[in-house]
Amino acid sequence: MPMLRRTGVLVLTATLVATGHAAAAQAQSSQISGRNKSIARPMAAARGWASTQFGCLERLWTRESGWNHRAGNRSGAYGIPQALPGHKMASSGRDWRTNPRTQIEWGLGYIKQRYGAPCRAWAHFQSHHWY
């Protein structure tokens, strides 16, 4: 019986440690997301987009990357706007891999040029699952 108790304690300890790391990672992700949204909000407003448009942008990029400027996927899409390929964002700055502001600038320009506004990009995403 003592082995069962020890095993149970180890499993419980491992579960608590794993849960703690997951909670810490989630908190860090939330901080990154919040910081990147706070960068994007005035940039979107500077383009003349109202808060309604920012709401669409928020939903779009939450689905695409969770607002994580280091998000990537197997297809080669990268960053907050999930540019495909990611290196297209170099047109907005050499620091495109690490700078959320550069990625946001590129993403806003892409949305403006292709869809006119974030809500149109969001509508396209909802019907096609990409933008």
N, CA, C and O atoms as CSV, one atom per row, in Angstrom:
chain,resi,resn,atom,element,x,y,z
A,1,MET,N,N,0.795,-1.215,0.000
A,1,MET,CA,C,0.000,0.000,0.000
A,1,MET,C,C,0.839,1.282,0.000
A,1,MET,O,O,0.428,2.253,-0.636
A,2,PRO,N,N,1.976,1.337,0.669
A,2,PRO,CA,C,2.747,2.572,0.645
A,2,PRO,C,C,3.116,3.008,-0.775
A,2,PRO,O,O,3.157,4.207,-1.053
A,3,MET,N,N,3.385,2.054,-1.683
A,3,MET,CA,C,3.708,2.423,-3.064
A,3,MET,C,C,2.530,3.102,-3.748
A,3,MET,O,O,2.715,4.050,-4.511
A,4,LEU,N,N,1.326,2.625,-3.479
A,4,LEU,CA,C,0.154,3.250,-4.073
A,4,LEU,C,C,0.012,4.689,-3.601
A,4,LEU,O,O,-0.324,5.579,-4.382
A,5,ARG,N,N,0.265,4.904,-2.345
A,5,ARG,CA,C,0.169,6.283,-1.845
A,5,ARG,C,C,1.214,7.168,-2.501
A,5,ARG,O,O,0.922,8.291,-2.911
A,6,ARG,N,N,2.407,6.666,-2.595
A,6,ARG,CA,C,3.468,7.476,-3.216
A,6,ARG,C,C,3.141,7.752,-4.677
A,6,ARG,O,O,3.308,8.874,-5.155
A,7,THR,N,N,2.680,6.741,-5.377
A,7,THR,CA,C,2.309,6.920,-6.776
A,7,THR,C,C,1.195,7.950,-6.891
A,7,THR,O,O,1.244,8.832,-7.748
A,8,GLY,N,N,0.193,7.837,-6.030
A,8,GLY,CA,C,-0.895,8.802,-6.041
A,8,GLY,C,C,-0.417,10.214,-5.770
A,8,GLY,O,O,-0.890,11.168,-6.388
A,9,VAL,N,N,0.523,10.346,-4.843
A,9,VAL,CA,C,1.072,11.666,-4.519
A,9,VAL,C,C,1.852,12.207,-5.702
A,9,VAL,O,O,1.743,13.387,-6.038
A,10,LEU,N,N,2.645,11.341,-6.340
A,10,LEU,CA,C,3.413,11.791,-7.499
A,10,LEU,C,C,2.507,12.227,-8.640
A,10,LEU,O,O,2.760,13.246,-9.281
A,11,VAL,N,N,1.465,11.470,-8.892
A,11,VAL,CA,C,0.522,11.833,-9.958
A,11,VAL,C,C,-0.148,13.155,-9.620
A,11,VAL,O,O,-0.270,14.029,-10.479
A,12,LEU,N,N,-0.582,13.306,-8.376
A,12,LEU,CA,C,-1.217,14.547,-7.958
A,12,LEU,C,C,-0.248,15.711,-8.062
A,12,LEU,O,O,-0.616,16.786,-8.535
A,13,THR,N,N,0.994,15.504,-7.621
A,13,THR,CA,C,2.004,16.556,-7.706
A,13,THR,C,C,2.267,16.927,-9.161
A,13,THR,O,O,2.333,18.109,-9.498
A,14,ALA,N,N,2.417,15.921,-10.028
A,14,ALA,CA,C,2.647,16.192,-11.448
A,14,ALA,C,C,1.475,16.952,-12.053
A,14,ALA,O,O,1.672,17.858,-12.864
A,15,THR,N,N,0.268,16.592,-11.667
A,15,THR,CA,C,-0.921,17.282,-12.169
A,15,THR,C,C,-0.925,18.734,-11.716
A,15,THR,O,O,-1.224,19.627,-12.509
A,16,LEU,N,N,-0.605,18.979,-10.478
A,16,LEU,CA,C,-0.577,20.356,-9.965
A,16,LEU,C,C,0.502,21.183,-10.652
A,16,LEU,O,O,0.281,22.347,-10.986
A,17,VAL,N,N,1.673,20.578,-10.861
A,17,VAL,CA,C,2.758,21.290,-11.537
A,17,VAL,C,C,2.356,21.603,-12.972
A,17,VAL,O,O,2.531,22.733,-13.430
A,18,ALA,N,N,1.817,20.613,-13.690
A,18,ALA,CA,C,1.391,20.833,-15.078
A,18,ALA,C,C,0.299,21.887,-15.148
A,18,ALA,O,O,0.321,22.750,-16.026
A,19,THR,N,N,-0.655,21.823,-14.232
A,19,THR,CA,C,-1.738,22.802,-14.209
A,19,THR,C,C,-1.188,24.189,-13.930
A,19,THR,O,O,-1.624,25.168,-14.536
A,20,GLY,N,N,-0.236,24.276,-13.017
A,20,GLY,CA,C,0.383,25.567,-12.697
A,20,GLY,C,C,1.084,26.174,-13.892
A,20,GLY,O,O,0.971,27.375,-14.139
A,21,HIS,N,N,1.810,25.350,-14.637
A,21,HIS,CA,C,2.493,25.844,-15.842
A,21,HIS,C,C,1.493,26.265,-16.901
A,21,HIS,O,O,1.694,27.273,-17.579
A,22,ALA,N,N,0.426,25.511,-17.051
A,22,ALA,CA,C,-0.604,25.863,-18.029
A,22,ALA,C,C,-1.256,27.186,-17.667
A,22,ALA,O,O,-1.506,28.022,-18.535
A,23,ALA,N,N,-1.533,27.373,-16.372
A,23,ALA,CA,C,-2.141,28.635,-15.933
A,23,ALA,C,C,-1.188,29.798,-16.158
A,23,ALA,O,O,-1.612,30.880,-16.565
A,24,ALA,N,N,0.096,29.583,-15.895
A,24,ALA,CA,C,1.089,30.641,-16.112
A,24,ALA,C,C,1.196,30.975,-17.592
A,24,ALA,O,O,1.278,32.145,-17.965
A,25,ALA,N,N,1.195,29.941,-18.440
A,25,ALA,CA,C,1.265,30.177,-19.886
A,25,ALA,C,C,0.039,30.922,-20.379
A,25,ALA,O,O,0.146,31.810,-21.225
A,26,GLN,N,N,-1.139,30.561,-19.849
A,26,GLN,CA,C,-2.372,31.236,-20.247
A,26,GLN,C,C,-2.339,32.697,-19.815
A,26,GLN,O,O,-2.766,33.573,-20.567
A,27,ALA,N,N,-1.838,32.968,-18.615
A,27,ALA,CA,C,-1.744,34.350,-18.131
A,27,ALA,C,C,-0.784,35.155,-18.993
A,27,ALA,O,O,-1.058,36.310,-19.320
A,28,GLN,N,N,0.347,34.547,-19.365
A,28,GLN,CA,C,1.310,35.236,-20.219
A,28,GLN,C,C,0.703,35.509,-21.592
A,28,GLN,O,O,0.885,36.594,-22.144
A,29,SER,N,N,-0.011,34.538,-22.143
A,29,SER,CA,C,-0.675,34.713,-23.425
A,29,SER,C,C,-1.685,35.845,-23.370
A,29,SER,O,O,-1.795,36.633,-24.309
A,30,SER,N,N,-2.418,35.925,-22.273
A,30,SER,CA,C,-3.404,36.990,-22.087
A,30,SER,C,C,-2.728,38.359,-22.017
A,30,SER,O,O,-3.252,39.340,-22.545
A,31,GLN,N,N,-1.576,38.425,-21.371
A,31,GLN,CA,C,-0.830,39.688,-21.290
A,31,GLN,C,C,-0.333,40.113,-22.665
A,31,GLN,O,O,-0.433,41.284,-23.031
A,32,ILE,N,N,0.204,39.158,-23.430
A,32,ILE,CA,C,0.697,39.460,-24.775
A,32,ILE,C,C,-0.459,39.931,-25.648
A,32,ILE,O,O,-0.342,40.929,-26.360
A,33,SER,N,N,-1.569,39.212,-25.591
A,33,SER,CA,C,-2.755,39.567,-26.367
A,33,SER,C,C,-3.225,40.981,-26.021
A,33,SER,O,O,-3.482,41.789,-26.913
A,34,GLY,N,N,-3.333,41.269,-24.748
A,34,GLY,CA,C,-3.782,42.589,-24.302
A,34,GLY,C,C,-2.842,43.695,-24.744
A,34,GLY,O,O,-3.287,44.754,-25.189
A,35,ARG,N,N,-1.537,43.453,-24.621
A,35,ARG,CA,C,-0.553,44.448,-25.032
A,35,ARG,C,C,-0.642,44.699,-26.534
A,35,ARG,O,O,-0.607,45.847,-26.977
A,36,ASN,N,N,-0.757,43.628,-27.315
A,36,ASN,CA,C,-0.807,43.792,-28.765
A,36,ASN,C,C,-2.100,44.473,-29.218
A,36,ASN,O,O,-2.085,45.253,-30.170
A,37,LYS,N,N,-3.200,44.189,-28.555
A,37,LYS,CA,C,-4.450,44.892,-28.856
A,37,LYS,C,C,-4.328,46.377,-28.529
A,37,LYS,O,O,-4.855,47.218,-29.257
A,38,SER,N,N,-3.637,46.703,-27.442
A,38,SER,CA,C,-3.493,48.118,-27.068
A,38,SER,C,C,-2.602,48.860,-28.064
A,38,SER,O,O,-2.735,50.073,-28.228
A,39,ILE,N,N,-1.710,48.155,-28.716
A,39,ILE,CA,C,-0.913,48.754,-29.793
A,39,ILE,C,C,-1.800,48.984,-31.021
A,39,ILE,O,O,-1.718,50.026,-31.671
A,40,ALA,N,N,-2.644,48.002,-31.327
A,40,ALA,CA,C,-3.452,48.042,-32.557
A,40,ALA,C,C,-4.589,49.050,-32.510
A,40,ALA,O,O,-4.922,49.655,-33.529
A,41,ARG,N,N,-5.186,49.236,-31.345
A,41,ARG,CA,C,-6.372,50.102,-31.255
A,41,ARG,C,C,-6.117,51.510,-31.813
A,41,ARG,O,O,-6.878,51.955,-32.672
A,42,PRO,N,N,-5.082,52.225,-31.363
A,42,PRO,CA,C,-4.861,53.568,-31.945
A,42,PRO,C,C,-4.418,53.529,-33.406
A,42,PRO,O,O,-4.676,54.467,-34.160
A,43,MET,N,N,-3.758,52.453,-33.802
A,43,MET,CA,C,-3.337,52.335,-35.203
A,43,MET,C,C,-4.558,52.178,-36.104
A,43,MET,O,O,-4.605,52.752,-37.192
A,44,ALA,N,N,-5.535,51.412,-35.662
A,44,ALA,CA,C,-6.774,51.245,-36.438
A,44,ALA,C,C,-7.560,52.558,-36.453
A,44,ALA,O,O,-8.113,52.946,-37.483
A,45,ALA,N,N,-7.606,53.234,-35.313
A,45,ALA,CA,C,-8.319,54.526,-35.236
A,45,ALA,C,C,-7.672,55.559,-36.154
A,45,ALA,O,O,-8.363,56.385,-36.751
A,46,ALA,N,N,-6.338,55.511,-36.267
A,46,ALA,CA,C,-5.628,56.453,-37.143
A,46,ALA,C,C,-6.002,56.247,-38.612
A,46,ALA,O,O,-5.844,57.156,-39.427
A,47,ARG,N,N,-6.488,55.078,-38.943
A,47,ARG,CA,C,-6.963,54.805,-40.307
A,47,ARG,C,C,-8.411,55.244,-40.492
A,47,ARG,O,O,-8.979,55.109,-41.576
A,48,GLY,N,N,-8.994,55.766,-39.433
A,48,GLY,CA,C,-10.368,56.234,-39.510
A,48,GLY,C,C,-11.395,55.154,-39.214
A,48,GLY,O,O,-12.586,55.349,-39.456
A,49,TRP,N,N,-10.947,54.016,-38.693
A,49,TRP,CA,C,-11.849,52.919,-38.380
A,49,TRP,C,C,-12.416,53.083,-36.978
A,49,TRP,O,O,-11.667,53.251,-36.015
A,50,ALA,N,N,-13.737,53.035,-36.866
A,50,ALA,CA,C,-14.435,53.202,-35.589
A,50,ALA,C,C,-14.266,51.955,-34.717
A,50,ALA,O,O,-13.700,50.950,-35.145
A,51,SER,N,N,-14.765,52.048,-33.501
A,51,SER,CA,C,-14.645,50.930,-32.555
A,51,SER,C,C,-15.353,49.676,-33.065
A,51,SER,O,O,-14.948,48.563,-32.732
A,52,THR,N,N,-16.391,49.839,-33.858
A,52,THR,CA,C,-17.061,48.681,-34.456
A,52,THR,C,C,-16.087,47.904,-35.339
A,52,THR,O,O,-16.047,46.674,-35.307
A,53,GLN,N,N,-15.310,48.633,-36.118
A,53,GLN,CA,C,-14.316,48.000,-36.983
A,53,GLN,C,C,-13.233,47.318,-36.144
A,53,GLN,O,O,-12.758,46.236,-36.488
A,54,PHE,N,N,-12.852,47.960,-35.050
A,54,PHE,CA,C,-11.849,47.319,-34.199
A,54,PHE,C,C,-12.397,46.032,-33.598
A,54,PHE,O,O,-11.653,45.064,-33.440
A,55,GLY,N,N,-13.662,46.003,-33.266
A,55,GLY,CA,C,-14.281,44.775,-32.765
A,55,GLY,C,C,-14.165,43.632,-33.761
A,55,GLY,O,O,-13.886,42.495,-33.382
A,56,CYS,N,N,-14.380,43.937,-35.032
A,56,CYS,CA,C,-14.219,42.916,-36.078
A,56,CYS,C,C,-12.765,42.484,-36.195
A,56,CYS,O,O,-12.475,41.295,-36.331
A,57,LEU,N,N,-11.850,43.448,-36.143
A,57,LEU,CA,C,-10.425,43.139,-36.191
A,57,LEU,C,C,-10.027,42.267,-35.002
A,57,LEU,O,O,-9.266,41.310,-35.149
A,58,GLU,N,N,-10.538,42.600,-33.846
A,58,GLU,CA,C,-10.239,41.836,-32.635
A,58,GLU,C,C,-10.689,40.376,-32.794
A,58,GLU,O,O,-9.939,39.457,-32.467
A,59,ARG,N,N,-11.887,40.170,-33.284
A,59,ARG,CA,C,-12.386,38.807,-33.490
A,59,ARG,C,C,-11.570,38.063,-34.554
A,59,ARG,O,O,-11.246,36.887,-34.386
A,60,LEU,N,N,-11.247,38.751,-35.636
A,60,LEU,CA,C,-10.498,38.144,-36.726
A,60,LEU,C,C,-9.127,37.659,-36.257
A,60,LEU,O,O,-8.767,36.500,-36.462
A,61,TRP,N,N,-8.373,38.546,-35.631
A,61,TRP,CA,C,-7.014,38.186,-35.240
A,61,TRP,C,C,-6.986,37.294,-33.997
A,61,TRP,O,O,-5.998,36.600,-33.756
A,62,THR,N,N,-8.056,37.307,-33.214
A,62,THR,CA,C,-8.148,36.340,-32.123
A,62,THR,C,C,-8.257,34.939,-32.718
A,62,THR,O,O,-7.617,34.002,-32.239
A,63,ARG,N,N,-9.061,34.803,-33.750
A,63,ARG,CA,C,-9.210,33.489,-34.411
A,63,ARG,C,C,-7.939,33.090,-35.149
A,63,ARG,O,O,-7.572,31.915,-35.161
A,64,GLU,N,N,-7.278,34.043,-35.755
A,64,GLU,CA,C,-6.087,33.736,-36.552
A,64,GLU,C,C,-4.880,33.385,-35.686
A,64,GLU,O,O,-4.207,32.386,-35.941
A,65,SER,N,N,-4.602,34.187,-34.676
A,65,SER,CA,C,-3.342,34.029,-33.944
A,65,SER,C,C,-3.458,34.198,-32.436
A,65,SER,O,O,-2.480,34.002,-31.714
A,66,GLY,N,N,-4.635,34.558,-31.956
A,66,GLY,CA,C,-4.746,34.882,-30.538
A,66,GLY,C,C,-3.982,36.146,-30.192
A,66,GLY,O,O,-3.661,36.386,-29.028
A,67,TRP,N,N,-3.691,36.951,-31.197
A,67,TRP,CA,C,-2.933,38.193,-31.066
A,67,TRP,C,C,-1.480,37.936,-30.659
A,67,TRP,O,O,-0.817,38.820,-30.116
A,68,ASN,N,N,-0.997,36.739,-30.920
A,68,ASN,CA,C,0.374,36.380,-30.581
A,68,ASN,C,C,1.274,36.709,-31.769
A,68,ASN,O,O,1.103,36.158,-32.857
A,69,HIS,N,N,2.227,37.605,-31.557
A,69,HIS,CA,C,3.105,38.028,-32.646
A,69,HIS,C,C,4.141,36.963,-33.021
A,69,HIS,O,O,4.900,37.156,-33.972
A,70,ARG,N,N,4.184,35.866,-32.304
A,70,ARG,CA,C,5.081,34.763,-32.648
A,70,ARG,C,C,4.317,33.514,-33.114
A,70,ARG,O,O,4.894,32.434,-33.240
A,71,ALA,N,N,3.026,33.677,-33.364
A,71,ALA,CA,C,2.201,32.547,-33.806
A,71,ALA,C,C,2.573,32.153,-35.226
A,71,ALA,O,O,2.789,33.003,-36.090
A,72,GLY,N,N,2.643,30.864,-35.447
A,72,GLY,CA,C,2.929,30.349,-36.781
A,72,GLY,C,C,2.170,29.056,-36.994
A,72,GLY,O,O,1.682,28.449,-36.040
A,73,ASN,N,N,2.070,28.641,-38.229
A,73,ASN,CA,C,1.446,27.353,-38.499
A,73,ASN,C,C,2.223,26.617,-39.592
A,73,ASN,O,O,3.153,27.162,-40.185
A,74,ARG,N,N,1.829,25.392,-39.840
A,74,ARG,CA,C,2.539,24.540,-40.800
A,74,ARG,C,C,2.562,25.112,-42.205
A,74,ARG,O,O,3.493,24.841,-42.963
A,75,SER,N,N,1.568,25.891,-42.568
A,75,SER,CA,C,1.507,26.423,-43.932
A,75,SER,C,C,2.513,27.555,-44.163
A,75,SER,O,O,2.755,27.949,-45.304
A,76,GLY,N,N,3.095,28.074,-43.083
A,76,GLY,CA,C,4.041,29.170,-43.204
A,76,GLY,C,C,3.457,30.517,-42.824
A,76,GLY,O,O,4.164,31.524,-42.846
A,77,ALA,N,N,2.172,30.553,-42.473
A,77,ALA,CA,C,1.556,31.800,-42.009
A,77,ALA,C,C,2.190,32.168,-40.666
A,77,ALA,O,O,2.530,31.297,-39.865
A,78,TYR,N,N,2.342,33.476,-40.436
A,78,TYR,CA,C,3.068,33.897,-39.248
A,78,TYR,C,C,2.506,35.201,-38.694
A,78,TYR,O,O,1.985,36.045,-39.423
A,79,GLY,N,N,2.633,35.328,-37.390
A,79,GLY,CA,C,2.356,36.581,-36.707
A,79,GLY,C,C,0.890,36.833,-36.427
A,79,GLY,O,O,0.034,35.976,-36.647
A,80,ILE,N,N,0.624,38.026,-35.938
A,80,ILE,CA,C,-0.727,38.423,-35.546
A,80,ILE,C,C,-1.702,38.298,-36.717
A,80,ILE,O,O,-2.774,37.717,-36.550
A,81,PRO,N,N,-1.363,38.828,-37.901
A,81,PRO,CA,C,-2.319,38.723,-39.015
A,81,PRO,C,C,-2.228,37.397,-39.774
A,81,PRO,O,O,-2.988,37.164,-40.714
A,82,GLN,N,N,-1.286,36.520,-39.362
A,82,GLN,CA,C,-1.061,35.246,-40.055
A,82,GLN,C,C,-0.797,35.475,-41.540
A,82,GLN,O,O,-1.458,34.898,-42.404
A,83,ALA,N,N,0.187,36.334,-41.814
A,83,ALA,CA,C,0.617,36.595,-43.188
A,83,ALA,C,C,1.180,35.311,-43.785
A,83,ALA,O,O,1.908,34.571,-43.122
A,84,LEU,N,N,0.836,35.059,-45.040
A,84,LEU,CA,C,1.283,33.854,-45.718
A,84,LEU,C,C,1.905,34.213,-47.053
A,84,LEU,O,O,1.187,34.690,-47.933
A,85,PRO,N,N,3.182,34.014,-47.251
A,85,PRO,CA,C,4.153,33.624,-46.244
A,85,PRO,C,C,4.476,34.790,-45.309
A,85,PRO,O,O,4.256,35.954,-45.644
A,86,GLY,N,N,4.988,34.460,-44.161
A,86,GLY,CA,C,5.247,35.465,-43.135
A,86,GLY,C,C,6.191,36.571,-43.577
A,86,GLY,O,O,6.036,37.720,-43.163
A,87,HIS,N,N,7.163,36.240,-44.410
A,87,HIS,CA,C,8.154,37.245,-44.807
A,87,HIS,C,C,7.571,38.391,-45.624
A,87,HIS,O,O,8.261,39.380,-45.873
A,88,LYS,N,N,6.295,38.275,-46.053
A,88,LYS,CA,C,5.661,39.410,-46.743
A,88,LYS,C,C,5.638,40.646,-45.842
A,88,LYS,O,O,5.641,41.777,-46.327
A,89,MET,N,N,5.615,40.420,-44.529
A,89,MET,CA,C,5.553,41.552,-43.598
A,89,MET,C,C,6.846,42.355,-43.559
A,89,MET,O,O,6.884,43.425,-42.952
A,90,ALA,N,N,7.900,41.863,-44.191
A,90,ALA,CA,C,9.155,42.604,-44.258
A,90,ALA,C,C,8.966,43.945,-44.965
A,90,ALA,O,O,9.762,44.863,-44.770
A,91,SER,N,N,7.933,44.065,-45.770
A,91,SER,CA,C,7.649,45.341,-46.437
A,91,SER,C,C,7.284,46.431,-45.431
A,91,SER,O,O,7.331,47.617,-45.760
A,92,SER,N,N,6.924,46.043,-44.222
A,92,SER,CA,C,6.608,47.022,-43.171
A,92,SER,C,C,7.732,47.178,-42.165
A,92,SER,O,O,7.673,48.058,-41.307
A,93,GLY,N,N,8.762,46.333,-42.257
A,93,GLY,CA,C,9.899,46.474,-41.358
A,93,GLY,C,C,10.720,45.210,-41.268
A,93,GLY,O,O,10.192,44.101,-41.355
A,94,ARG,N,N,12.017,45.385,-41.093
A,94,ARG,CA,C,12.926,44.244,-41.003
A,94,ARG,C,C,12.691,43.426,-39.736
A,94,ARG,O,O,13.107,42.270,-39.656
A,95,ASP,N,N,12.033,44.016,-38.754
A,95,ASP,CA,C,11.794,43.343,-37.480
A,95,ASP,C,C,10.455,42.605,-37.457
A,95,ASP,O,O,9.896,42.380,-36.383
A,96,TRP,N,N,9.940,42.231,-38.610
A,96,TRP,CA,C,8.606,41.637,-38.722
A,96,TRP,C,C,8.436,40.361,-37.912
A,96,TRP,O,O,7.315,40.038,-37.519
A,97,ARG,N,N,9.498,39.635,-37.653
A,97,ARG,CA,C,9.374,38.384,-36.882
A,97,ARG,C,C,9.084,38.628,-35.407
A,97,ARG,O,O,8.458,37.796,-34.751
A,98,THR,N,N,9.530,39.755,-34.886
A,98,THR,CA,C,9.481,39.971,-33.436
A,98,THR,C,C,8.707,41.202,-32.987
A,98,THR,O,O,8.415,41.338,-31.799
A,99,ASN,N,N,8.372,42.088,-33.893
A,99,ASN,CA,C,7.748,43.353,-33.501
A,99,ASN,C,C,6.247,43.353,-33.817
A,99,ASN,O,O,5.853,43.371,-34.983
A,100,PRO,N,N,5.417,43.332,-32.770
A,100,PRO,CA,C,3.973,43.335,-33.021
A,100,PRO,C,C,3.509,44.564,-33.788
A,100,PRO,O,O,2.586,44.470,-34.598
A,101,ARG,N,N,4.125,45.709,-33.553
A,101,ARG,CA,C,3.723,46.945,-34.244
A,101,ARG,C,C,3.927,46.801,-35.757
A,101,ARG,O,O,3.076,47.220,-36.541
A,102,THR,N,N,5.033,46.221,-36.156
A,102,THR,CA,C,5.313,46.007,-37.580
A,102,THR,C,C,4.276,45.063,-38.183
A,102,THR,O,O,3.770,45.311,-39.278
A,103,GLN,N,N,3.962,43.984,-37.472
A,103,GLN,CA,C,2.972,43.033,-37.965
A,103,GLN,C,C,1.589,43.668,-38.071
A,103,GLN,O,O,0.868,43.445,-39.044
A,104,ILE,N,N,1.229,44.452,-37.071
A,104,ILE,CA,C,-0.081,45.117,-37.083
A,104,ILE,C,C,-0.152,46.105,-38.234
A,104,ILE,O,O,-1.161,46.165,-38.937
A,105,GLU,N,N,0.900,46.876,-38.435
A,105,GLU,CA,C,0.936,47.838,-39.545
A,105,GLU,C,C,0.725,47.122,-40.875
A,105,GLU,O,O,-0.077,47.553,-41.703
A,106,TRP,N,N,1.451,46.027,-41.068
A,106,TRP,CA,C,1.291,45.277,-42.309
A,106,TRP,C,C,-0.127,44.720,-42.420
A,106,TRP,O,O,-0.749,44.831,-43.476
A,107,GLY,N,N,-0.639,44.129,-41.357
A,107,GLY,CA,C,-1.970,43.522,-41.370
A,107,GLY,C,C,-3.076,44.523,-41.650
A,107,GLY,O,O,-4.015,44.229,-42.389
A,108,LEU,N,N,-2.968,45.705,-41.060
A,108,LEU,CA,C,-3.976,46.741,-41.309
A,108,LEU,C,C,-3.933,47.191,-42.766
A,108,LEU,O,O,-4.971,47.421,-43.386
A,109,GLY,N,N,-2.721,47.314,-43.304
A,109,GLY,CA,C,-2.579,47.684,-44.712
A,109,GLY,C,C,-3.159,46.622,-45.637
A,109,GLY,O,O,-3.818,46.942,-46.627
A,110,TYR,N,N,-2.914,45.377,-45.315
A,110,TYR,CA,C,-3.458,44.266,-46.102
A,110,TYR,C,C,-4.983,44.300,-46.083
A,110,TYR,O,O,-5.627,44.178,-47.125
A,111,ILE,N,N,-5.552,44.465,-44.900
A,111,ILE,CA,C,-7.020,44.501,-44.785
A,111,ILE,C,C,-7.586,45.683,-45.560
A,111,ILE,O,O,-8.577,45.533,-46.274
A,112,LYS,N,N,-6.976,46.851,-45.430
A,112,LYS,CA,C,-7.443,48.049,-46.140
A,112,LYS,C,C,-7.401,47.820,-47.647
A,112,LYS,O,O,-8.363,48.115,-48.356
A,113,GLN,N,N,-6.279,47.294,-48.129
A,113,GLN,CA,C,-6.103,47.114,-49.572
A,113,GLN,C,C,-7.020,46.021,-50.126
A,113,GLN,O,O,-7.575,46.186,-51.213
A,114,ARG,N,N,-7.188,44.924,-49.414
A,114,ARG,CA,C,-7.951,43.791,-49.943
A,114,ARG,C,C,-9.447,43.861,-49.656
A,114,ARG,O,O,-10.262,43.474,-50.494
A,115,TYR,N,N,-9.813,44.363,-48.451
A,115,TYR,CA,C,-11.224,44.325,-48.043
A,115,TYR,C,C,-11.829,45.697,-47.768
A,115,TYR,O,O,-13.051,45.839,-47.730
A,116,GLY,N,N,-10.996,46.692,-47.579
A,116,GLY,CA,C,-11.496,48.032,-47.290
A,116,GLY,C,C,-11.617,48.317,-45.811
A,116,GLY,O,O,-11.362,49.441,-45.378
A,117,ALA,N,N,-12.001,47.326,-45.023
A,117,ALA,CA,C,-12.198,47.528,-43.587
A,117,ALA,C,C,-12.231,46.171,-42.880
A,117,ALA,O,O,-12.539,45.155,-43.504
A,118,PRO,N,N,-11.919,46.149,-41.591
A,118,PRO,CA,C,-11.891,44.895,-40.832
A,118,PRO,C,C,-13.204,44.110,-40.834
A,118,PRO,O,O,-13.166,42.880,-40.876
A,119,CYS,N,N,-14.344,44.762,-40.791
A,119,CYS,CA,C,-15.605,44.008,-40.764
A,119,CYS,C,C,-15.839,43.250,-42.066
A,119,CYS,O,O,-16.451,42.182,-42.062
A,120,ARG,N,N,-15.360,43.790,-43.166
A,120,ARG,CA,C,-15.458,43.055,-44.438
A,120,ARG,C,C,-14.511,41.852,-44.433
A,120,ARG,O,O,-14.854,40.782,-44.937
A,121,ALA,N,N,-13.322,42.034,-43.862
A,121,ALA,CA,C,-12.381,40.906,-43.744
A,121,ALA,C,C,-12.959,39.834,-42.825
A,121,ALA,O,O,-12.848,38.642,-43.110
A,122,TRP,N,N,-13.576,40.260,-41.723
A,122,TRP,CA,C,-14.186,39.320,-40.787
A,122,TRP,C,C,-15.332,38.562,-41.455
A,122,TRP,O,O,-15.466,37.354,-41.259
A,123,ALA,N,N,-16.153,39.249,-42.234
A,123,ALA,CA,C,-17.260,38.593,-42.938
A,123,ALA,C,C,-16.722,37.550,-43.913
A,123,ALA,O,O,-17.276,36.457,-44.023
A,124,HIS,N,N,-15.644,37.885,-44.620
A,124,HIS,CA,C,-15.033,36.933,-45.541
A,124,HIS,C,C,-14.510,35.729,-44.762
A,124,HIS,O,O,-14.695,34.588,-45.186
A,125,PHE,N,N,-13.864,35.975,-43.634
A,125,PHE,CA,C,-13.345,34.887,-42.819
A,125,PHE,C,C,-14.470,33.959,-42.354
A,125,PHE,O,O,-14.326,32.737,-42.369
A,126,GLN,N,N,-15.572,34.545,-41.948
A,126,GLN,CA,C,-16.685,33.739,-41.456
A,126,GLN,C,C,-17.241,32.811,-42.546
A,126,GLN,O,O,-17.658,31.690,-42.256
A,127,SER,N,N,-17.246,33.276,-43.782
A,127,SER,CA,C,-17.809,32.442,-44.838
A,127,SER,C,C,-16.799,31.514,-45.494
A,127,SER,O,O,-17.178,30.475,-46.034
A,128,HIS,N,N,-15.507,31.874,-45.457
A,128,HIS,CA,C,-14.491,31.071,-46.148
A,128,HIS,C,C,-13.459,30.435,-45.216
A,128,HIS,O,O,-12.706,29.556,-45.635
A,129,HIS,N,N,-13.420,30.872,-43.965
A,129,HIS,CA,C,-12.460,30.385,-42.954
A,129,HIS,C,C,-11.028,30.780,-43.280
A,129,HIS,O,O,-10.082,30.128,-42.839
A,130,TRP,N,N,-10.876,31.815,-44.028
A,130,TRP,CA,C,-9.589,32.463,-44.276
A,130,TRP,C,C,-9.869,33.871,-44.747
A,130,TRP,O,O,-10.997,34.185,-45.128
A,131,TYR,N,N,-8.865,34.720,-44.728
A,131,TYR,CA,C,-9.039,36.082,-45.243
A,131,TYR,C,C,-7.802,36.513,-45.985
A,131,TYR,O,O,-7.748,37.631,-46.496
